[in-house]
Amino acid sequence: MKKLSVAIVGCGGIATNTHLPILKEMELTDVTAICDINPAKLAPFEEKVGHPVEKFTDYREMLKKTKLDSVHVCTPNYVHAEISCAALDAGANVLCEKPDAMTGAEAEAMKAARDRSGKVLMVMRNNRFLDASDVVRSLIAEGKTGELYTGRCGWIRRRGIPGAGGWFTTKAQSGGGPLIDLGVHFIDLAMHFMGSPKPVAVSGCTYRKFQNSTISDSVHSAFGEKKENGTFDVEDLAIGLIRFADGRSLQIEFSWASNIEQEMNFVELRGEKMGFSIHNDALTLYGEEGGHLTNTTVRVGQNFGHMRYIHHYYDVLTKGAKPIYDITEGIDMIRILNAMYESAETGREIRL
Ligand SMILES: NC(=O)c1ccc[n+]([C@@H]2O[C@H](COP(=O)([O-])OP(=O)(O)OC[C@H]3O[C@@H](n4cnc5c(N)ncnc54)[C@H](O)[C@@H]3O)[C@@H](O)[C@H]2O)c1
């Protein structure tokens, strides 16, 4: 079978540590082109690819000069939508890193480009492929949880600011701080388990207290390049409440830095029959049996889900697999996040 011709746009942390190694392991794919706005990134990245590739500093030129089956968008957030739309319009399928986009209008433009091109567009939702997520999906499908009517999710770091001073902490390039960076992971997972309910209103508060902190105790803060005396105009903590059309709700809390005991990430949902929490990837079920309250720990493997998500995307392209994600979910996600920021600024609940 002829290999699929793949390009990677943005040769930074996630492309180097995650996308490229996974693509190199796959029989089906051949990385034929790479693009980074910073020319110094190209030769070292080509070396990691392991064979000569076409190298570009402008994705538009790359799309004009190459015939690609698939483009992985691994750039900072502010160009996700622009590059994804251009790649779709050039006839390539697209796997874009999270977050989907910076604004609802950008996410709508991605949907329009997907629809007019007839190509596949997926945005990274690696946590949907945690081993714990498989177990939870089965329990929900078997009716064991009952209606999941409310819950909480978050990723709260003690000190874990990615690339301070660089694009991650510059609102115009990231769209925001931990709310958009980390919220996309676990708000998505909670909503995915709840069956993608329609968000109708959000209320939130944001804070920025640690822009001068240089301490880090999180492996995750290794992402992004730091910049001395750079910009830090995003929040470092966000809390909020999302209301859904059917009366269900979700509390959220995301921080890159706050004075807590230790870093944790979690999705905790309450079902009528059973609740559960995925807490730092460990799954516990909360129920009632024979007149007793039960806590059941489920032993699940640890994986970050990226490998399975990338394989799933290629299964969608080549085997007709039903995509686990649709850009309409991305539109709702970005609307929620932006409304959260608006609520924090205006001090009132925002209707979507
Ligand atoms: N799914 C996850 O768990 C996960 C983890 C980390 C990062 N990410 C996402 O991946 C994306 C990249 O993050 P990162 O940590 O790799 O950042 P990074 O700063 O390490 O890398 C980004 C790269 O993109 C390049 N770039 C910037 N603008 C460009 C453009 N217009 N065209 C081509 N290249 C351009 C930069 O020069 C840099 O090399 C972000 O959107 C981030 O949210 C996802």
The ligand as a MOL file (V3000), in Angstrom:
LIG
                    3D

  0  0  0     0  0            999 V3000
M  V30 BEGIN CTAB
M  V30 COUNTS 44 48 0 0 0
M  V30 BEGIN ATOM
M  V30 1 N -2.1970 17.5670 23.4700 0
M  V30 2 C -1.3010 17.8940 24.3700 0
M  V30 3 O -1.1990 17.2540 25.4230 0
M  V30 4 C -0.3780 19.0440 24.1080 0
M  V30 5 C 0.7820 19.2070 24.8700 0
M  V30 6 C 1.6120 20.2930 24.5740 0
M  V30 7 C 1.2860 21.2000 23.5840 0
M  V30 8 N 0.1290 21.0170 22.8790 0 CHG=1
M  V30 9 C -0.2700 21.9830 21.8400 0
M  V30 10 O 0.6550 21.9010 20.7610 0
M  V30 11 C 0.8510 23.1830 20.1810 0
M  V30 12 C 2.3400 23.4900 20.1440 0
M  V30 13 O 2.8350 23.4750 21.4650 0
M  V30 14 P 4.4020 23.2400 21.7570 0
M  V30 15 O 4.5070 23.0160 23.2000 0
M  V30 16 O 4.9220 22.2450 20.8070 0 CHG=-1
M  V30 17 O 4.9530 24.6970 21.3920 0
M  V30 18 P 6.4320 25.0890 20.9120 0
M  V30 19 O 6.5630 26.5320 21.1350 0
M  V30 20 O 7.4310 24.1560 21.5300 0
M  V30 21 O 6.4180 24.7680 19.3520 0
M  V30 22 C 5.6830 25.5120 18.4150 0
M  V30 23 C 6.4940 25.5930 17.1290 0
M  V30 24 O 5.6780 26.2130 16.1190 0
M  V30 25 C 6.4960 27.1280 15.3860 0
M  V30 26 N 5.6330 28.1290 14.7390 0
M  V30 27 C 5.0960 29.2540 15.2770 0
M  V30 28 N 4.3340 29.8800 14.3640 0
M  V30 29 C 4.3950 29.1430 13.2350 0
M  V30 30 C 3.8180 29.2860 11.9420 0
M  V30 31 N 3.0260 30.3120 11.6300 0
M  V30 32 N 4.1300 28.3680 11.0010 0
M  V30 33 C 4.9510 27.3340 11.2820 0
M  V30 34 N 5.5100 27.1400 12.5000 0
M  V30 35 C 5.2260 28.0360 13.4620 0
M  V30 36 C 7.4650 27.6860 16.4130 0
M  V30 37 O 8.6150 28.2460 15.8170 0
M  V30 38 C 7.7660 26.4480 17.2610 0
M  V30 39 O 8.8720 25.7430 16.7410 0
M  V30 40 C 0.0620 24.1710 21.0320 0
M  V30 41 O -1.1340 24.4930 20.3990 0
M  V30 42 C -0.2150 23.4180 22.3190 0
M  V30 43 O -1.4360 23.7830 22.9320 0
M  V30 44 C -0.6760 19.9600 23.1090 0
M  V30 END ATOM
M  V30 BEGIN BOND
M  V30 1 1 1 2
M  V30 2 2 2 3
M  V30 3 1 2 4
M  V30 4 1 4 5
M  V30 5 2 4 44
M  V30 6 2 5 6
M  V30 7 1 6 7
M  V30 8 2 7 8
M  V30 9 1 8 9
M  V30 10 1 8 44
M  V30 11 1 9 10
M  V30 12 1 9 42
M  V30 13 1 10 11
M  V30 14 1 11 12
M  V30 15 1 11 40
M  V30 16 1 12 13
M  V30 17 1 13 14
M  V30 18 2 14 15
M  V30 19 1 14 16
M  V30 20 1 14 17
M  V30 21 1 17 18
M  V30 22 2 18 19
M  V30 23 1 18 20
M  V30 24 1 18 21
M  V30 25 1 21 22
M  V30 26 1 22 23
M  V30 27 1 23 24
M  V30 28 1 23 38
M  V30 29 1 24 25
M  V30 30 1 25 26
M  V30 31 1 25 36
M  V30 32 1 26 27
M  V30 33 1 26 35
M  V30 34 2 27 28
M  V30 35 1 28 29
M  V30 36 1 29 30
M  V30 37 2 29 35
M  V30 38 1 30 31
M  V30 39 2 30 32
M  V30 40 1 32 33
M  V30 41 2 33 34
M  V30 42 1 34 35
M  V30 43 1 36 37
M  V30 44 1 36 38
M  V30 45 1 38 39
M  V30 46 1 40 41
M  V30 47 1 40 42
M  V30 48 1 42 43
M  V30 END BOND
M  V30 END CTAB
M  END
